[in-house]
Amino acid sequence: MKHLSLAAVAGMIALAPAEANDSAAALAIGGITLTKSEAIRMDSEDLFISQAAVRVKYRFTNASAQDIDTLVAFPLPDHIASPVTSIPDYAELKFQTLIDGQPAKLDFVQRAIFKGRDVTDRVTRLGLPVMPLFEVFEAALKKLPKAELDALVKEGLLQNIGAPDNPDWENRWTTRTIVTRRQVFPAGKTVSVEHSYVPMPGGSVGGALNREYRSTPEFAEKRKTYCIDNDFLRAFDARQAKLKEPHMYGEHWLAYVLKTGANWAGPIGDFRLVIDKGVTDNLVSFCGSGVKKIGPTQFEVRYRNFVPREDLNVMIVKFSNE
């Protein structure tokens, strides 16, 4: 997707880590493997993203002469341990899937990934949770023999972020979560699928976008991820100049996995994306082309015969106490 920042269009904003495109999948040894469907095409995808809600509507057609019963996967954002990152409670997502208007039975599958390897068996064999919820994780660690604990540290799976005499253990694996469902795609028929959920929050307190940090590698990476251009920075500087304190703003991020949408037969026939920044005074930046403003807080992107090659990352900046 080509770059376009919306700073010149209106006041903008950032979001939070989000979720992903449907993809045919197979439960393989070592976890879920996304597979490519040669018979089922995605006729359309209508995606709406805001800080309060994510909604996506698909239309799929089975072009073959046989019914296809398959596992469909919807990957959620990876959770990477960090002192400033909260553990997501996926119940708070209120994730729902409708197939032709009827609720679908969903399963949440989680795997532990470390340096590209699936280490789920290694983690669970020791009684450790794949998603390290604090109390459960701490209780499991206390039951570990010292030799096992030392081995995990040596392998890099655990790290002490506390003092040597008062350790505070943090997992170093990534928790990968995928929502799965069984679905039958009838021969020669078109099926509608709808997902809705509350996105998980992500972001940071102000400072990283300030002028003094714009020569750092961290800023360069952020600029690439969110396609931040000079128009956005000029709008940011103008807004920041009105603040009582230069750090009185916050970044909010929303990520959405688009690339798995390429796993269906052919391109996505009609792709529509609407991003709602929520408040007119916020700043927003994301990568896209042909962006149009369709309302005071909403921006639209449309593509025909779209093959997603990059995932979507949106940054919303909110200012306070002006």
DOLUMTOR-865060 format. One record per residue (C-alpha): residue in one letter; x negated, y negated, z. Coordinates in nm, 4 decimals, padded with zeros to 6 digits. Layout:
<atoms>
a | X | Y | Z
...
</atoms>
This chain:
<atoms>
m | 00.0000 | 00.0000 | 00.0000
k | -00.1333 | -00.3427 | -00.0889
h | -00.1877 | -00.6147 | 00.1651
l | 00.0602 | -00.8863 | 00.2461
s | 00.0780 | -01.0902 | 00.5629
l | 00.4017 | -01.2694 | 00.6421
a | 00.2603 | -01.5610 | 00.8401
a | 00.3429 | -01.8033 | 00.5621
v | 00.6992 | -01.6727 | 00.5363
a | 00.8077 | -01.7224 | 00.8980
g | 00.7032 | -01.6841 | 01.2609
m | 00.5861 | -01.3305 | 01.3204
i | 00.5372 | -01.0387 | 01.5640
a | 00.3900 | -00.6964 | 01.6622
l | 00.5445 | -00.3686 | 01.7626
a | 00.4623 | -00.0396 | 01.9359
p | 00.3414 | 00.3084 | 01.8434
a | 00.6151 | 00.4729 | 01.6413
e | 00.6796 | 00.7960 | 01.4653
a | 00.6888 | 00.9652 | 01.1253
n | 00.8220 | 01.1033 | 00.7996
d | 00.9926 | 01.4387 | 00.7671
s | 00.7765 | 01.7093 | 00.6171
a | 00.8267 | 02.0786 | 00.5542
a | 00.6189 | 02.2730 | 00.8064
a | 00.5006 | 02.6165 | 00.9092
l | 00.4272 | 02.7347 | 01.2626
a | 00.0821 | 02.8795 | 01.2160
i | -00.1703 | 03.0262 | 01.4603
g | -00.3257 | 02.7292 | 01.6374
g | -00.0251 | 02.5017 | 01.5968
i | 00.1945 | 02.3413 | 01.3354
t | 00.0741 | 02.3160 | 00.9786
l | 00.2537 | 02.0781 | 00.7464
t | 00.3249 | 02.2390 | 00.4105
k | 00.4221 | 02.1042 | 00.0700
s | 00.7659 | 02.1845 | -00.0685
e | 00.7777 | 02.2531 | -00.4430
a | 01.1580 | 02.2740 | -00.4623
i | 01.2974 | 02.0077 | -00.2296
r | 01.2658 | 01.6459 | -00.3333
m | 01.3195 | 01.3327 | -00.1239
d | 01.5614 | 01.1232 | -00.3280
s | 01.5547 | 00.8288 | -00.0901
e | 01.4202 | 00.7026 | 00.2407
d | 01.5696 | 00.4012 | 00.4189
l | 01.3527 | 00.3037 | 00.7162
f | 01.4334 | 00.0389 | 00.9770
i | 01.1755 | -00.0571 | 01.2419
s | 01.2092 | -00.2903 | 01.5379
q | 01.0807 | -00.2949 | 01.8926
a | 01.4204 | -00.1785 | 02.0164
a | 01.5002 | 00.0958 | 01.7671
v | 01.3736 | 00.2992 | 01.4740
r | 01.6204 | 00.4452 | 01.2274
v | 01.5468 | 00.6386 | 00.9128
k | 01.7883 | 00.7901 | 00.6621
y | 01.6881 | 01.0427 | 00.3976
r | 01.8593 | 01.2160 | 00.1095
f | 01.7049 | 01.5483 | 00.0084
t | 01.7953 | 01.7646 | -00.2907
n | 01.7105 | 02.1331 | -00.3293
a | 01.6491 | 02.1584 | -00.7044
s | 01.6096 | 02.5369 | -00.6976
a | 01.8715 | 02.8084 | -00.7515
q | 01.8276 | 02.9507 | -00.4019
d | 01.9059 | 02.8286 | -00.0500
i | 01.5855 | 02.7346 | 00.1346
d | 01.5621 | 02.7950 | 00.5094
t | 01.2532 | 02.6150 | 00.6347
l | 01.0942 | 02.4550 | 00.9370
v | 01.0896 | 02.0750 | 00.9142
a | 00.8474 | 01.8688 | 01.1223
f | 00.8532 | 01.5059 | 01.2295
p | 00.5141 | 01.4143 | 01.3839
l | 00.5029 | 01.1606 | 01.6659
p | 00.2003 | 00.9390 | 01.7360
d | -00.0986 | 01.1104 | 01.8954
h | -00.1606 | 01.0282 | 02.2604
i | -00.5236 | 00.9431 | 02.3350
a | -00.6235 | 00.9145 | 02.7002
s | -00.7218 | 00.5656 | 02.8103
p | -00.7353 | 00.3765 | 03.1416
v | -00.4910 | 00.1214 | 02.9950
t | -00.2617 | 00.3617 | 02.8088
s | 00.0464 | 00.5007 | 02.9787
i | 00.1546 | 00.8610 | 02.9343
p | 00.4581 | 00.8672 | 02.7049
d | 00.7784 | 01.0200 | 02.8382
y | 00.9350 | 01.1606 | 02.5234
a | 01.2751 | 01.1802 | 02.6946
e | 01.2761 | 00.8005 | 02.6767
l | 01.2653 | 00.8214 | 02.2980
k | 01.6300 | 00.9359 | 02.2928
f | 01.5336 | 01.1121 | 01.9721
q | 01.8306 | 01.2319 | 01.7688
t | 01.8632 | 01.3987 | 01.4302
l | 02.1843 | 01.4250 | 01.2277
i | 02.2173 | 01.6560 | 00.9270
d | 02.5163 | 01.5548 | 00.7174
g | 02.6421 | 01.3799 | 01.0289
q | 02.6020 | 01.6774 | 01.2644
p | 02.3454 | 01.6862 | 01.5516
a | 02.0505 | 01.9183 | 01.4901
k | 01.8762 | 02.1376 | 01.7493
l | 01.5260 | 02.0028 | 01.8055
d | 01.2074 | 02.1417 | 01.9596
f | 00.9060 | 01.9432 | 02.0789
v | 00.5749 | 02.1189 | 02.0072
q | 00.2563 | 01.9854 | 02.1668
r | -00.1071 | 02.0745 | 02.0919
a | -00.4390 | 01.9621 | 02.2406
i | -00.6862 | 01.8422 | 01.9746
f | -01.0533 | 01.7705 | 02.0492
k | -01.3008 | 01.6600 | 01.7825
g | -01.0783 | 01.8033 | 01.5132
r | -01.0371 | 02.1402 | 01.6868
d | -00.7215 | 02.2825 | 01.8411
v | -00.8122 | 02.3530 | 02.2050
t | -00.4601 | 02.4190 | 02.3297
d | -00.5363 | 02.7774 | 02.4341
r | -00.8473 | 02.6637 | 02.6200
v | -00.6498 | 02.4006 | 02.8103
t | -00.3415 | 02.6043 | 02.8917
r | -00.5403 | 02.9135 | 02.9925
l | -00.6733 | 02.7067 | 03.2834
g | -00.3237 | 02.5951 | 03.3801
l | -00.3731 | 02.2366 | 03.2605
p | -00.0859 | 02.0551 | 03.0879
v | -00.1381 | 01.9607 | 02.7235
m | 00.0275 | 01.6259 | 02.7971
p | -00.1542 | 01.5177 | 03.1155
l | 00.1331 | 01.3733 | 03.3186
f | -00.0404 | 01.2320 | 03.6255
e | 00.0973 | 01.4344 | 03.9171
v | 00.1063 | 01.7638 | 03.7275
f | -00.2410 | 01.7044 | 03.5852
e | -00.3921 | 01.6145 | 03.9233
a | -00.2338 | 01.9187 | 04.0904
a | -00.3645 | 02.1512 | 03.8184
l | -00.7157 | 02.0068 | 03.8438
k | -00.7246 | 02.0674 | 04.2194
k | -00.6634 | 02.4378 | 04.1587
l | -00.9546 | 02.4713 | 03.9165
p | -01.2689 | 02.6501 | 04.0410
k | -01.5725 | 02.4206 | 04.0363
a | -01.7374 | 02.6308 | 03.7661
e | -01.4394 | 02.5834 | 03.5352
l | -01.4282 | 02.2109 | 03.6092
d | -01.8000 | 02.1748 | 03.5368
a | -01.7575 | 02.3661 | 03.2109
l | -01.4825 | 02.1315 | 03.0940
v | -01.7025 | 01.8318 | 03.1747
k | -01.9961 | 01.9842 | 02.9888
e | -01.7773 | 02.0496 | 02.6849
g | -01.6554 | 01.6888 | 02.6966
l | -01.2922 | 01.7812 | 02.7583
l | -01.2933 | 01.6027 | 03.0942
q | -01.4597 | 01.2782 | 03.1999
n | -01.4952 | 01.1180 | 03.5413
i | -01.3909 | 00.7526 | 03.5155
g | -01.4185 | 00.7044 | 03.8921
a | -01.7101 | 00.7090 | 04.1372
p | -01.9362 | 01.0165 | 04.1683
d | -01.8199 | 01.0778 | 04.5246
n | -01.4551 | 00.9989 | 04.4443
p | -01.3915 | 01.1339 | 04.0935
d | -01.0987 | 01.0243 | 03.8806
w | -01.0680 | 01.2819 | 03.6043
e | -00.9372 | 01.1915 | 03.2612
n | -00.8772 | 01.4322 | 02.9745
r | -01.0625 | 01.3577 | 02.6524
w | -00.8468 | 01.5636 | 02.4180
t | -00.5728 | 01.4119 | 02.2052
t | -00.2179 | 01.5304 | 02.2640
r | -00.0355 | 01.5879 | 01.9358
t | 00.3442 | 01.6091 | 01.9507
i | 00.5695 | 01.7174 | 01.6649
v | 00.9481 | 01.7374 | 01.6638
t | 01.0608 | 02.0448 | 01.4713
r | 01.3895 | 02.1881 | 01.3509
r | 01.5121 | 02.4733 | 01.1332
q | 01.7113 | 02.3521 | 00.8371
v | 01.8843 | 02.5150 | 00.5425
f | 01.8743 | 02.3230 | 00.2159
p | 02.1546 | 02.4666 | -00.0026
a | 02.0707 | 02.5470 | -00.3654
g | 02.1427 | 02.2565 | -00.5995
k | 02.2831 | 02.0420 | -00.3180
t | 02.1922 | 01.7046 | -00.1672
v | 02.1661 | 01.6794 | 00.2121
s | 02.1496 | 01.3659 | 00.4264
v | 01.9212 | 01.3535 | 00.7314
e | 01.9121 | 01.0706 | 00.9868
h | 01.6681 | 01.0153 | 01.2727
s | 01.7032 | 00.7522 | 01.5423
y | 01.4975 | 00.6822 | 01.8526
v | 01.3600 | 00.4167 | 02.0829
p | 00.9929 | 00.3522 | 01.9946
m | 00.7239 | 00.3927 | 02.2595
p | 00.5566 | 00.0653 | 02.3598
g | 00.1964 | -00.0031 | 02.2758
g | -00.0179 | -00.3123 | 02.2684
s | -00.2522 | -00.5331 | 02.4646
v | -00.2663 | -00.8547 | 02.6657
g | -00.3917 | -01.1630 | 02.4808
g | -00.7508 | -01.2405 | 02.3882
a | -00.8499 | -01.0072 | 02.1061
l | -00.7265 | -01.2424 | 01.8332
n | -00.9016 | -01.5519 | 01.9710
r | -01.1603 | -01.7245 | 01.7530
e | -01.4534 | -01.6143 | 01.9704
y | -01.3808 | -01.2457 | 01.8979
r | -01.3383 | -01.2675 | 01.5226
s | -01.6956 | -01.1656 | 01.4449
t | -01.6713 | -00.8403 | 01.6412
p | -01.6329 | -00.4912 | 01.4875
e | -01.3155 | -00.4470 | 01.6930
f | -01.1526 | -00.7474 | 01.5282
a | -01.2670 | -00.6308 | 01.1839
e | -01.1004 | -00.2951 | 01.2434
k | -00.7817 | -00.4606 | 01.3642
r | -00.7813 | -00.6934 | 01.0643
k | -00.8055 | -00.3920 | 00.8329
t | -00.5404 | -00.1895 | 01.0170
y | -00.2788 | -00.4656 | 01.0146
c | -00.3897 | -00.6499 | 00.6996
i | -00.4399 | -00.9748 | 00.8912
d | -00.5134 | -01.2551 | 00.6467
n | -00.6188 | -01.6182 | 00.6839
d | -00.2591 | -01.7450 | 00.6660
f | -00.1753 | -01.5328 | 00.9694
l | -00.4806 | -01.6606 | 01.1567
r | -00.3958 | -02.0226 | 01.0787
a | -00.0422 | -01.9678 | 01.2070
f | -00.1818 | -01.7964 | 01.5157
d | -00.4266 | -02.0813 | 01.5869
a | -00.1505 | -02.3383 | 01.5547
r | 00.0703 | -02.1502 | 01.7986
q | -00.2135 | -02.0830 | 02.0409
a | -00.3039 | -02.4519 | 02.0502
k | 00.0334 | -02.5190 | 02.2155
l | -00.0265 | -02.2697 | 02.4977
k | -00.1090 | -02.3780 | 02.8503
e | -00.3716 | -02.1024 | 02.8579
p | -00.5405 | -01.9552 | 02.5457
h | -00.4678 | -01.5931 | 02.6492
m | -00.0948 | -01.6356 | 02.7084
y | 00.0184 | -01.4040 | 02.4326
g | 00.0541 | -01.0336 | 02.3795
e | 00.0090 | -00.7916 | 02.0916
h | 00.2698 | -00.5219 | 02.0352
w | 00.2119 | -00.2359 | 01.7934
l | 00.4304 | 00.0034 | 01.6035
a | 00.2836 | 00.2870 | 01.3989
y | 00.4813 | 00.5095 | 01.1656
v | 00.3464 | 00.8204 | 00.9909
l | 00.4347 | 00.7796 | 00.6242
k | 00.1837 | 01.0090 | 00.4534
t | 00.3741 | 01.3284 | 00.5325
g | 00.6486 | 01.1988 | 00.3042
a | 00.4229 | 01.3047 | 00.0170
n | 00.4727 | 01.6726 | 00.1101
w | 00.8042 | 01.6990 | -00.0738
a | 00.8416 | 01.7757 | -00.4444
g | 00.7447 | 01.4665 | -00.6409
p | 00.7451 | 01.1069 | -00.5190
i | 01.0097 | 00.9465 | -00.2955
g | 01.2669 | 00.8269 | -00.5475
d | 01.3829 | 00.5143 | -00.3657
f | 01.1922 | 00.3867 | -00.0608
r | 01.3191 | 00.0943 | 00.1467
l | 01.1534 | -00.0486 | 00.4565
v | 01.3007 | -00.3187 | 00.6804
i | 01.0978 | -00.4612 | 00.9685
d | 01.2802 | -00.6721 | 01.2244
k | 01.0469 | -00.8806 | 01.4371
g | 01.3213 | -00.9562 | 01.6857
v | 01.2510 | -01.3240 | 01.7591
t | 01.1905 | -01.5967 | 01.5035
d | 00.8972 | -01.7450 | 01.6981
n | 00.6874 | -01.4265 | 01.6885
l | 00.4117 | -01.3513 | 01.4372
v | 00.3951 | -01.0274 | 01.2387
s | 00.1429 | -00.8654 | 01.0074
f | 00.1415 | -00.5323 | 00.8236
c | 00.0201 | -00.3862 | 00.4955
g | 00.2633 | -00.3896 | 00.2063
s | 00.3400 | -00.5426 | -00.1310
g | 00.6469 | -00.7204 | -00.2607
v | 00.7649 | -00.8170 | 00.0881
k | 01.0834 | -01.0234 | 00.0904
k | 01.2455 | -01.2119 | 00.3759
i | 01.6084 | -01.0962 | 00.4002
g | 01.7071 | -01.2647 | 00.7278
p | 01.5755 | -01.4897 | 01.0039
t | 01.3792 | -01.1994 | 01.1581
q | 01.3884 | -00.9276 | 00.8914
f | 01.1546 | -00.8431 | 00.6051
e | 01.2107 | -00.5858 | 00.3326
v | 00.9853 | -00.3735 | 00.1109
r | 01.1205 | -00.1545 | -00.1712
y | 00.9376 | 00.0921 | -00.3934
r | 01.0513 | 00.3262 | -00.6685
n | 00.8858 | 00.6671 | -00.7133
f | 00.6755 | 00.6006 | -00.4064
v | 00.3894 | 00.8293 | -00.3014
p | 00.2785 | 00.7230 | 00.0500
r | -00.0988 | 00.7373 | 00.0852
e | -00.1356 | 00.5365 | 00.4059
d | 00.0559 | 00.5281 | 00.7323
l | 00.2340 | 00.2130 | 00.8437
n | 00.0943 | -00.0088 | 01.1209
v | 00.2741 | -00.3250 | 01.2319
m | 00.1446 | -00.5861 | 01.4737
i | 00.3750 | -00.8352 | 01.6445
v | 00.2310 | -01.1207 | 01.8486
k | 00.4456 | -01.2805 | 02.1189
f | 00.3579 | -01.6113 | 02.2846
s | 00.4631 | -01.7239 | 02.6320
n | 00.4743 | -02.0334 | 02.8544
e | 00.4323 | -02.2862 | 02.5789
</atoms>
